[in-house]
Amino acid sequence: MTSVNSEAVEFVHRSWPADARQLPVIRRAVRGWLQRLGLDTAATADLVLAVDEAATNSIEHAYGPGEQDVVELLLWTELNVLYVEIVDHGTWKPPSRAASFRGRGIQLMRAITDSVLIHYDARGTRVLLCQALPS
């Protein structure tokens, strides 16, 4: 990675409809914000993938049929650490072991970021991705 751009966006908060058609829009937005930080191509791709996994989980699992809601994304930096929080307002559904070809999104997020924290309660689910930035 290259050093972090000190003039980069420090805080972003956006929301999108919880609709799979929004995933490419979310990925493009995240890629743009990360590029402003001066991350290299591989680091940017990994973080976009981690955010995509979290957003996909929110869209596919948080809301029941016919429920209209949103997926929120917060991105900020502090002391050479990038934080990305993906938030839904639905109901937590633990990963299923039934489908062997699916259900690896959380493992993937943990493999490509420094830290993944997941909190869920009656208000929804929050996934916090943390990644050290080069100084």
N, C-alpha and C positions, 0 to 999 in steps of 0.2 A: 504494500500500500504506500501511497505517497502521503505527505503530511496534510493535515486537515486545513481547509481554507478558513482562515479566521473571520472572513466576511460572510460565511455561509449562513443560511437560514437557521435560526436557533430554535424556533418552535413553530409547529404546523398542527392545525386541527381541522380535519375534514370529515365529512360523512357522505355515504353513498347509500342508495337503496340496496337492501339485502337481496340482490338479484345476481345470478351467475354472469349475466351479460355485463355487469359492472367490473368484473375481475380484470379484464385488459385495461380498463380505464384506471383502476387502482394501481396496477403494476406500472403503467406509464408515469403516473404522478409520483409514485415512490422512487422510481428510477431517476426522475428529474430532480427530486429533492436530494437524493444521495449523490448525484453527480456534482451538485453545488458544494458538497463537502470535500471534493477532491479525492474520493475513493477510487481505487483502480477498478478495472472492469470485472475482475473475478470477485472482489469483495462486494461490489454493487450487485452482481448477479446473485450471489449467495443471499444477501439481505432481501432482495426483491423476492426470491423464492421463499424465504422464511415468512415474509409478510403475506405472500400469496397463499401459503398453506394455512395460516391463521385466519385470513379473510374467507377462504374457501370453507373452512370448518364452521365459521359463523354463519355463512350463507346456507350451507347444506344441513346443518344440525341444530341451530339455535331456535329456529322458528317453525311452527307447525304449518300444515297446508293452509293456504289462503291468508296467512298472517303477513301483513305488510310492516316492515320495520327497516332499520338501518344498520350499517356497519360503520363504526367510527374508527378513525385512525389519528393518533397523536404521535408526533415525532419531535424529539428535542435532543439537544446535546448539553452535556455538563462535564467539565473537566476531562475532556478527551474520551468521553463515553457517549455513544449513541443509544438512545432509548426509543423504541417504537412500541406503542401500545395499540392493540386491536381490540375493540370493544363491541359487544352486541348486547341486546336487552332481552334476550330469549332465555331458554332453559338449557342448562348444562346436560349433555348426554355423554356419559363416559365412553371412551373409545371401545368399539366392538372388536372382539376377537374372532367373530364368525367369518368375516371376509378377509381372507389371507392376503389378497392383493390390495387391500385398502387399509386405512387406519394407521399409517406410518407417518402422518404429518407431524405429530408432536415429536417423534424420534428424530425426524429430519430437521426440524427447527432446532432441537437441542444439539444436533451434530454440527450445524453450520453457524451457530451464534455462540457467544460466550455464556449466555444465561437465558433461560426461559422460565418465567414465573407465570402460573395460571391461577387465577382467583375466580371463583364462581359463587354466586349467591342468588337470592330472589330477584336482584336487579339485573342479572345477566352474567356474562363472562368477560373477563379481561385477560388478555395474553400480553405479557410484557417481554419484549426481546431486548437484550442488552448486548452491545458490541463495543469493545475497546476500539478507539480510533488512534491512528498513528499520531505521534506528537511532532 
